[in-house]
Amino acid sequence: MSEQKDAILYTYYNNVYLNITNACPCNCEFCIRRTTDTVGDSGSLWLSHNPPFEDVKEAIDNFDFSGYTEAVFCGYGEPTSSLDVLIKTAKYLHEKGIKTRLNTNGLGNLIHKRDITKDICDNIDYISISLNAPNAEKYNAIVHPAFGLKSFDAMLDFGRQCKKYTDNVIFSVVDIIGEDEIAECQKVCDSVGVPLRVREYTATYE
Ligand code: SF4
């Protein structure tokens, strides 16, 4: 019997997703990792190991991108945890004429203990940062970040720094937090200067 390959690349509702790491410093209440290990027909999104760029390149080379113009870096972990692979893969996709989108928790600067936003913005076409909540206490109650209460401000600063390099950065929240909290989130986004996108809650993540 042939060995099951890791689900590094999968499609879902006409989008191509890249699953380059399972590492994540958070444990979000709504993360699909709490309820399922598949999206569509992805197969298990738990990876046997963090794939090196060569494995991600092989997955891309084996996929027919006809009809697809964009690939999305999106979990089943935090993509910026595997920064080197993320950047190399984004460059490779651009060589193939494919645009790139990053769904991130915005904690990459804490993960790497340096400002990675220029590296991200130089190589990613569209960045969506999960805001989740309007303040640090509510954020921590939902996201449970390993970095504690400083995470919320670090996530906001990630957006602020990205905005210096690109206009294609947004914060996102899910609609289930309710109108009052969404209005509070809008004020936070206005203060940072990054647009807010309110998205319908689904069983996906970020
Ligand atoms: S939703 Fe994203 S940031 Fe939250 S635990 Fe899941 S992978 Fe990590």
Boltz pocket constraint, residues with backbone or C-beta under 6 A from the ligand:
constraints:
  - pocket:
      binder: B
      contacts: [[A, 24], [A, 25], [A, 26], [A, 27], [A, 28], [A, 30], [A, 31], [A, 32], [A, 33], [A, 75], [A, 76], [A, 77], [A, 78], [A, 105], [A, 143], [A, 205], [A, 206]]
      max_distance: 6.0
